[in-house]
Amino acid sequence: MSLRRTRVALLVLALAAVLAACGGQGEQSAQAPAGGAFPVTVAHKYGSTEIKAAPARVVTLGLSDQDAVLALGVKPVGVVDWFKERPFGKWPWTQALWGGVQPEIVGERDEFNLEKIAALRPDLIIAQYSGMTKEQYDKLSRIAPVVGQPAGPKDYGATWQEMTRAIAKSLGQQARGDQLVADMDQRYAKVRAEHPEFAGQTIAVADTFKPGEYGVFAPDDPKSLFVTAMGFKLSDEINALVGDENVANIGVERTDLLELDRLMWLTSDAEAEQRIRTDPLYQQLKVTQEKRDLFVSYENPPIGAAISFNTVLSIPYAIDQTVPLLAAKAK
């Protein structure tokens, strides 16, 4: 270990010990609801973690982990910021649950601020929808028990069901977690029953990250999982191009790959949507000419964000927002 890393590790250990001893004034508490059997042991990518008692101060390091924690009645004291929410907690599916509480932002994506995390005196750290490394796991474990990402899927590849169950078990609420999953499964089943026309129709969920290139999301990406759960089918040809990446990058010269039954575009601004719509090759597609393509924004309204989160809290909002739009554009 380098001298710099040794110093960082020692600083984190010292800070955690001092703060645990002296406490803090005026900090929010994330006391878990009463009940739940402890200790519990949760398996993850880096082994297994024992949680001996109901956690009172939870830090979430996955991009969407806070949603399942909130759904289980716990307000994390620390989070990472994915969409640069200002103020944090503005999403309509979580706003009421935060109740005006502002958690400490302790990083963005996989860049975690160890000092800030230690200062929050957590008794549980959760990193499900993340790319947390073994080195980060080891350092964080010196601060509090850490439940890392699931062992089976690739990083950022776990399903919302897996993450919900792992988080619920960590909080001693395994039965409640199972119920949340069952409730969302019923929501999807209701959509499939009410819209049998979705079944078997091919679809791609895409974005444009730069001119001349489209990114179609992988089958295990939350955005793709959202549409397939409603009955749609992804393109086998596009899936073959994904490989181990999160998206299949398609140049405008292969716009023909987008000739599917449906297209759903997630865009961050009007300029990106205009760039797609005015592409001459894109205009030649039947899916375009027959207006079977759908454009939704990541924010304002945050439909794309809800689809990207794809959690037990955001799924109902995403369904309510997108199903009427998809139904209106049905063949």
C-alpha positions as CSV (number, residue, x, y, z in Angstrom):
1,M,0.0,0.0,0.0
2,S,1.4,3.5,-0.9
3,L,2.2,6.0,1.9
4,R,-0.7,8.2,0.7
5,R,-3.2,5.3,0.9
6,T,-1.9,4.3,4.3
7,R,-2.4,7.9,5.6
8,V,-6.0,8.0,4.2
9,A,-6.8,4.7,5.8
10,L,-5.4,5.8,9.2
11,L,-7.3,9.1,8.9
12,V,-10.6,7.3,8.3
13,L,-10.0,5.0,11.2
14,A,-9.2,7.8,13.5
15,L,-12.0,10.0,12.4
16,A,-14.5,7.1,12.8
17,A,-13.3,6.3,16.3
18,V,-13.4,9.9,17.5
19,L,-16.9,10.6,16.1
20,A,-18.3,7.3,17.4
21,A,-17.1,8.3,20.9
22,C,-18.2,11.9,20.9
23,G,-21.3,11.9,18.7
24,G,-22.7,15.0,17.1
25,Q,-25.3,17.6,17.5
26,G,-28.3,18.3,15.4
27,E,-27.8,15.4,12.9
28,Q,-30.7,13.6,11.5
29,S,-31.5,10.1,12.6
30,A,-32.5,7.3,10.3
31,Q,-33.9,5.0,12.9
32,A,-35.2,1.8,11.4
33,P,-38.8,0.8,12.2
34,A,-39.2,-1.4,15.2
35,G,-39.2,-5.2,14.6
36,G,-37.0,-7.4,12.5
37,A,-34.8,-10.3,13.6
38,F,-31.1,-9.6,14.2
39,P,-28.4,-10.6,13.7
40,V,-28.7,-11.1,9.9
41,T,-26.0,-12.1,7.4
42,V,-26.2,-10.7,3.9
43,A,-24.1,-12.2,1.0
44,H,-22.6,-10.0,-1.6
45,K,-19.8,-9.7,-4.2
46,Y,-17.1,-9.4,-1.5
47,G,-18.3,-12.1,0.8
48,S,-20.9,-11.7,3.5
49,T,-21.7,-9.2,6.1
50,E,-23.2,-9.7,9.6
51,I,-25.5,-6.9,10.9
52,K,-25.9,-7.4,14.6
53,A,-28.7,-5.0,15.4
54,A,-31.2,-2.8,13.7
55,P,-29.3,0.0,12.0
56,A,-30.1,3.5,13.0
57,R,-27.8,5.5,10.7
58,V,-27.7,4.2,7.1
59,V,-25.5,5.5,4.3
60,T,-26.4,4.3,0.7
61,L,-23.7,4.4,-2.0
62,G,-25.6,2.8,-4.9
63,L,-27.0,5.2,-7.4
64,S,-30.6,4.2,-6.6
65,D,-30.3,2.4,-3.3
66,Q,-31.9,5.1,-1.2
67,D,-35.3,4.3,-2.8
68,A,-35.7,0.8,-1.4
69,V,-34.4,2.1,2.0
70,L,-37.0,4.9,2.0
71,A,-39.7,2.4,1.0
72,L,-38.8,0.4,4.1
73,G,-39.3,3.5,6.4
74,V,-35.7,4.5,6.8
75,K,-34.2,7.9,5.8
76,P,-30.5,7.5,4.9
77,V,-28.2,10.0,6.5
78,G,-25.8,9.9,3.5
79,V,-26.3,9.2,-0.3
80,V,-24.5,9.6,-3.6
81,D,-25.8,12.0,-6.2
82,W,-26.7,10.5,-9.6
83,F,-28.7,13.2,-11.4
84,K,-27.3,16.1,-9.4
85,E,-30.6,16.7,-7.7
86,R,-30.9,20.2,-6.3
87,P,-32.3,20.1,-3.7
88,F,-31.7,16.4,-3.1
89,G,-34.9,14.4,-2.8
90,K,-36.9,16.3,-5.3
91,W,-38.2,13.3,-7.3
92,P,-42.0,13.0,-7.0
93,W,-41.7,9.3,-6.0
94,T,-39.5,10.1,-3.0
95,Q,-40.3,13.6,-2.0
96,A,-42.9,12.9,0.5
97,L,-40.8,10.1,2.1
98,W,-37.9,12.4,2.6
99,G,-40.2,14.9,4.3
100,G,-37.8,17.8,3.8
101,V,-34.9,15.9,5.3
102,Q,-31.6,16.6,3.4
103,P,-29.1,13.7,3.6
104,E,-25.4,14.4,3.3
105,I,-24.1,13.9,-0.3
106,V,-21.0,11.7,0.2
107,G,-20.0,11.2,-3.5
108,E,-21.0,10.7,-7.0
109,R,-21.2,7.4,-8.8
110,D,-18.2,5.4,-7.4
111,E,-16.2,8.3,-6.1
112,F,-16.9,8.1,-2.3
113,N,-15.7,10.6,0.2
114,L,-14.5,8.5,3.1
115,E,-14.1,11.3,5.5
116,K,-17.7,12.5,5.0
117,I,-19.0,8.9,5.4
118,A,-17.1,8.4,8.6
119,A,-18.3,11.8,9.9
120,L,-21.9,10.6,9.6
121,R,-21.2,7.7,12.1
122,P,-23.1,5.1,10.1
123,D,-23.9,1.7,11.5
124,L,-24.7,0.3,8.0
125,I,-23.4,1.1,4.5
126,I,-25.3,-0.2,1.5
127,A,-23.8,-0.3,-2.0
128,Q,-26.1,-2.3,-4.2
129,Y,-26.4,-0.4,-7.6
130,S,-22.8,0.5,-7.6
131,G,-19.3,-0.4,-9.0
132,M,-17.7,-0.4,-5.5
133,T,-14.2,-2.0,-5.7
134,K,-12.7,-4.4,-3.2
135,E,-10.3,-1.7,-2.1
136,Q,-13.2,0.7,-1.4
137,Y,-15.1,-2.1,0.4
138,D,-12.2,-2.9,2.7
139,K,-11.8,0.8,3.6
140,L,-15.5,1.3,4.2
141,S,-15.7,-1.8,6.3
142,R,-13.4,-0.1,8.8
143,I,-16.1,2.5,9.3
144,A,-19.2,0.2,9.5
145,P,-20.6,-3.0,8.1
146,V,-20.9,-2.9,4.3
147,V,-23.4,-4.7,2.1
148,G,-21.9,-4.6,-1.3
149,Q,-23.4,-5.3,-4.7
150,P,-24.8,-8.8,-5.5
151,A,-22.2,-11.4,-6.4
152,G,-23.8,-12.8,-9.5
153,P,-24.5,-9.9,-11.9
154,K,-21.9,-7.5,-13.3
155,D,-21.6,-4.2,-11.5
156,Y,-24.8,-2.1,-12.2
157,G,-26.4,-5.3,-13.5
158,A,-28.5,-6.4,-10.5
159,T,-32.2,-6.4,-10.8
160,W,-34.5,-4.2,-8.7
161,Q,-35.8,-7.4,-7.1
162,E,-32.4,-8.6,-6.0
163,M,-31.5,-5.2,-4.6
164,T,-34.8,-4.7,-2.8
165,R,-34.5,-8.1,-1.1
166,A,-30.9,-7.5,-0.1
167,I,-31.6,-4.1,1.3
168,A,-34.7,-5.4,3.2
169,K,-32.7,-8.2,4.7
170,S,-30.0,-5.8,5.8
171,L,-32.7,-3.7,7.6
172,G,-34.3,-6.8,9.2
173,Q,-37.4,-6.4,7.1
174,Q,-37.1,-9.4,4.7
175,A,-40.9,-10.1,4.7
176,R,-41.6,-6.5,3.9
177,G,-39.1,-6.6,1.1
178,D,-40.7,-9.7,-0.4
179,Q,-44.1,-7.9,-0.2
180,L,-42.7,-4.8,-2.0
181,V,-41.4,-7.0,-4.8
182,A,-44.7,-8.8,-5.1
183,D,-46.6,-5.5,-5.2
184,M,-44.5,-4.3,-8.1
185,D,-44.8,-7.6,-9.9
186,Q,-48.6,-7.2,-9.7
187,R,-48.3,-3.7,-11.1
188,Y,-46.5,-5.0,-14.2
189,A,-48.9,-7.9,-14.5
190,K,-51.8,-5.4,-14.6
191,V,-50.1,-3.5,-17.4
192,R,-49.6,-6.7,-19.4
193,A,-53.2,-7.7,-18.9
194,E,-54.6,-4.3,-19.8
195,H,-52.3,-3.9,-22.8
196,P,-51.9,-7.2,-24.6
197,E,-50.8,-5.3,-27.7
198,F,-47.5,-4.7,-26.0
199,A,-46.7,-8.5,-25.9
200,G,-44.1,-9.5,-28.4
201,Q,-43.6,-6.1,-30.0
202,T,-40.0,-5.3,-30.5
203,I,-38.6,-2.2,-28.8
204,A,-35.4,-0.4,-28.1
205,V,-34.7,2.1,-25.4
206,A,-32.1,4.5,-26.6
207,D,-30.3,7.8,-26.1
208,T,-28.0,9.9,-28.2
209,F,-24.7,10.8,-26.4
210,K,-23.1,12.6,-29.3
211,P,-23.9,13.6,-32.9
212,G,-23.8,10.7,-35.3
213,E,-24.2,8.0,-32.7
214,Y,-27.1,6.3,-30.9
215,G,-26.8,4.3,-27.7
216,V,-29.3,1.4,-27.3
217,F,-29.4,0.1,-23.7
218,A,-28.4,-3.4,-22.8
219,P,-30.9,-6.1,-21.9
220,D,-29.9,-6.0,-18.2
221,D,-30.0,-2.2,-18.0
222,P,-32.9,-0.9,-15.8
223,K,-34.4,0.9,-18.7
224,S,-34.6,-2.2,-20.8
225,L,-35.9,-4.3,-17.9
226,F,-38.7,-1.7,-17.4
227,V,-40.1,-2.2,-20.9
228,T,-39.6,-5.9,-21.1
229,A,-41.5,-6.3,-17.8
230,M,-44.5,-4.7,-19.6
231,G,-44.4,-7.3,-22.3
232,F,-42.2,-5.8,-25.0
233,K,-39.3,-7.7,-26.6
234,L,-35.8,-6.4,-27.3
235,S,-34.1,-6.8,-30.6
236,D,-31.8,-9.9,-30.7
237,E,-29.7,-8.2,-33.4
238,I,-29.0,-5.2,-31.2
239,N,-28.5,-7.3,-28.1
240,A,-25.7,-9.2,-29.9
241,L,-23.9,-5.9,-30.3
242,V,-23.9,-5.0,-26.6
243,G,-21.3,-7.4,-25.3
244,D,-20.2,-6.5,-21.8
245,E,-21.1,-2.9,-22.2
246,N,-24.2,-1.0,-20.9
247,V,-25.1,0.2,-24.4
248,A,-24.8,-0.9,-28.0
249,N,-23.4,2.1,-29.9
250,I,-24.9,2.4,-33.3
251,G,-23.7,4.9,-35.9
252,V,-26.2,6.7,-38.0
253,E,-25.2,4.5,-41.0
254,R,-26.8,1.6,-39.1
255,T,-30.0,3.4,-38.3
256,D,-31.8,0.4,-40.0
257,L,-31.2,-1.5,-36.8
258,L,-33.8,0.8,-35.2
259,E,-36.5,-0.4,-37.6
260,L,-38.6,-2.0,-34.8
261,D,-42.2,-2.0,-33.7
262,R,-41.5,0.7,-31.1
263,L,-38.7,3.1,-30.0
264,M,-38.4,4.9,-26.7
265,W,-35.9,7.7,-26.6
266,L,-34.7,9.2,-23.3
267,T,-33.3,12.7,-23.9
268,S,-31.7,15.3,-21.7
269,D,-32.7,18.4,-23.8
270,A,-34.6,19.6,-26.8
271,E,-31.4,19.8,-28.9
272,A,-30.8,16.0,-28.6
273,E,-34.4,15.2,-29.6
274,Q,-34.1,17.6,-32.6
275,R,-30.9,16.0,-33.6
276,I,-32.5,12.6,-33.8
277,R,-35.7,13.8,-35.5
278,T,-33.9,15.7,-38.2
279,D,-31.5,12.8,-39.2
280,P,-32.4,12.0,-42.8
281,L,-31.8,8.3,-42.3
282,Y,-33.9,8.3,-39.2
283,Q,-36.7,10.0,-41.0
284,Q,-36.8,7.2,-43.5
285,L,-37.7,4.5,-40.9
286,K,-41.3,3.3,-40.9
287,V,-41.3,3.4,-37.1
288,T,-40.6,7.1,-37.4
289,Q,-43.0,7.8,-40.3
290,E,-45.9,6.0,-38.5
291,K,-45.1,7.9,-35.2
292,R,-44.4,4.8,-33.2
293,D,-41.3,6.5,-31.6
294,L,-41.7,8.1,-28.2
295,F,-39.5,10.8,-26.7
296,V,-39.4,11.3,-22.9
297,S,-37.2,13.6,-20.9
298,Y,-34.9,12.6,-18.1
299,E,-36.2,15.6,-16.2
300,N,-39.1,18.1,-16.5
301,P,-40.9,15.8,-16.1
302,P,-38.5,13.2,-14.7
303,I,-39.9,10.2,-16.7
304,G,-36.5,9.1,-17.9
305,A,-35.1,9.4,-14.4
306,A,-37.8,7.2,-13.0
307,I,-37.2,4.6,-15.7
308,S,-33.4,4.7,-15.0
309,F,-33.9,4.3,-11.3
310,N,-36.4,1.4,-11.9
311,T,-37.0,0.9,-8.1
312,V,-39.9,-0.1,-6.0
313,L,-40.7,3.6,-5.6
314,S,-40.0,4.9,-9.1
315,I,-41.7,2.0,-11.0
316,P,-45.3,3.1,-10.3
317,Y,-44.5,6.7,-11.3
318,A,-42.8,5.5,-14.5
319,I,-45.7,3.2,-15.4
320,D,-48.3,5.9,-14.8
321,Q,-46.4,8.3,-17.0
322,T,-45.4,6.0,-19.9
323,V,-48.2,3.5,-20.4
324,P,-50.7,6.1,-21.7
325,L,-48.1,7.4,-24.1
326,L,-47.1,4.0,-25.3
327,A,-50.8,2.9,-25.6
328,A,-51.6,6.0,-27.7
329,K,-48.8,5.1,-30.1
330,A,-49.8,1.4,-30.4
331,K,-50.0,-0.1,-33.9
